[in-house]
């Protein structure tokens, strides 16, 4: 096929998908029975005031381990969060993260 190696075609395909706004998480995946499905992050509600940093980073969109630890530390110093806006003073948490996680965060 025009002298292009298959591995190079695969790399070019993945790069073009990435530039088009797709990530490897959104690519289809083959299951054991041969069916094609999509990889998706499961949406689970959780209580922010009792969650560990690991749970927060696993469940919240846009939150990695460092921001999750900052959320837990802020909670220890300032007490429990009472609503979504109470998360805004935490370094790295802004309106975008609040809006992406509004439906999954529960308050005690």
N, C-alpha and C positions, 0 to 999 in steps of 0.2 A: 504494500500500500504506500506508494510514493516514497519508499525508502525510509519511512519514519518507524522507529522501533515502538512496539506496544507500550513499553514502560514510559516512554516519552509522551505518548498519546494520553496515557492515564494521568500523568503529571499536569499536562496542559489542560485536560478536562477538569481536574480538581482545582487548578488555579482559576480557570474561567468561572467555575461555580462559586468560588470564594469571592471573586470580584463582582459577581452578580447578586451578592447578598446572602448566599447560602453558606452554611457551616457544615462541617462533617457530622454534627449532631442531627442535622435535618435530612441527611441522605437516606435513601431507603436501605433497608437491611433484609437479608434473607433469613427466614426462620428455618428450623430443622425440617419442617414439612414442605419446604420449597415456596412458601407464600412470601410475598413481598409486603413489608410493613414499614412504618416510619418510626424512627427513634424519637421519643418525646419524653420530656421531664414530667413526671407525675405531679399533680397539684394536690398538696395535702395542707389542711389548716393545722395550725399549732399555736400554743400559748407562748407568746414572746417572753413573758415574765418568769417562766419556769424552764425555758429551753436552754440547752447547753450551746456553747459556741459552735460545736460541731454540727448540731442539729440546725442551728440558724444558717450556717453556711451551706448545708445540704439542701435546705428547703426554700430559702429566700432567693429570688431572682436578683442577680447583680451583686450578691454578697459573697465574698470569699472568706477564707479563714481570718485574715487580718481585720476586716471590718466586723466580722462576727465577734471576735474577741473584744473589739472596741465597744460593741453594743452591750456585751455582758459586763465589761468593766464599768461603763456608764451606769448601767442598772444597779450594780453593787454600790456605787458611790451616791447616786441620786434617788434610789428607790425604784419601784415598779413603774412601767410605762402605763399611762392611763388611756392613751389614744394614739393614733398614727402620727400626729404632729409632735408628740413627745419624743419621737425618734430623730427629729430634725437636728437637734444639737449634737448628735453623735457625728464625729468626724467621718466624712465619706458618705453620709446618708443624706440624700437630697430629695427633691420633689419627684424625680423620675423613679427612684427606687421605691419611694412611698407609693406611688401610683401603681407600679408593677406588682406590689405585694399587698395591696389593700384588702383583697378578698381572702387572703390566706392567714393573716395574722389575727389571733384572738387575744383578748385582754381578760385577765382574771377578775 
